């Protein structure tokens, strides 16, 4: 299901503005999209990247503790 269809089913409204004939999206749809597209996923990824970087720095000081070619997989398994 695409995002427009999800909106239509959830709000029982069309995504396009009814009082404009130029194909503009409705304000309700735009606000709904803004709420859907929050930055929580991005900030979570940033936190994981910082934690991974710190963990990786420790690994470089002790390279025999993990197989370096699988360093991302090892990190994810031990920290998620």
C-alpha positions in Angstrom: 0.0 0.0 0.0 1.4 3.4 -0.9 1.4 6.3 1.5 -1.5 8.1 -0.2 -3.7 5.1 0.1 -2.7 4.7 3.8 -3.8 8.3 4.4 -7.1 7.8 2.6 -7.9 4.7 4.6 -6.9 6.2 7.9 -8.5 9.6 7.5 -11.3 8.8 5.0 -10.2 11.9 3.0 -8.4 12.5 -0.3 -4.8 13.7 -0.3 -5.5 16.5 -2.7 -6.9 19.9 -1.7 -10.6 20.2 -2.6 -10.7 24.0 -3.1 -7.7 24.2 -5.5 -7.6 22.8 -9.0 -3.8 22.7 -9.4 -3.2 19.3 -7.8 -2.0 20.7 -4.4 -2.0 18.4 -1.5 -4.4 19.2 1.4 -3.0 20.8 4.6 -4.3 17.8 6.5 -2.3 15.4 4.4 0.8 17.5 4.7 0.6 17.6 8.5 -0.1 13.9 8.6 3.0 13.3 6.4 5.1 15.5 8.7 4.0 13.5 11.7 4.8 10.2 9.9 8.3 11.4 8.8 9.8 12.2 12.2 13.5 12.1 12.8 13.4 9.5 15.5 14.8 6.8 13.2 17.6 9.1 12.1 18.6 10.1 15.6 18.5 6.4 16.6 20.8 5.5 13.8 23.1 8.4 14.8 23.3 7.0 18.3 24.1 3.5 17.0 26.8 4.9 14.7 28.4 6.8 17.6 28.3 3.7 19.8 29.6 1.5 17.0 32.5 4.0 16.4 33.5 3.8 20.1 33.2 0.0 20.1 35.3 -0.2 16.9 38.0 2.0 18.4 38.3 -0.5 21.2 38.5 -3.4 18.7 41.5 -1.8 16.9 43.4 -1.8 20.2 42.7 -5.5 20.6 42.3 -6.8 17.0 42.4 -10.5 17.9 39.2 -10.2 20.0 36.9 -10.4 16.9 37.2 -11.1 13.2 37.6 -7.7 11.8 35.9 -8.4 8.5 32.6 -9.2 10.4 32.9 -6.2 12.7 29.5 -4.7 12.0 27.7 -8.0 12.3 29.5 -8.8 15.6 28.6 -5.3 16.9 24.9 -5.6 16.0 24.6 -9.1 17.5 26.1 -8.0 20.8 24.4 -4.6 21.1 20.8 -5.0 19.8 
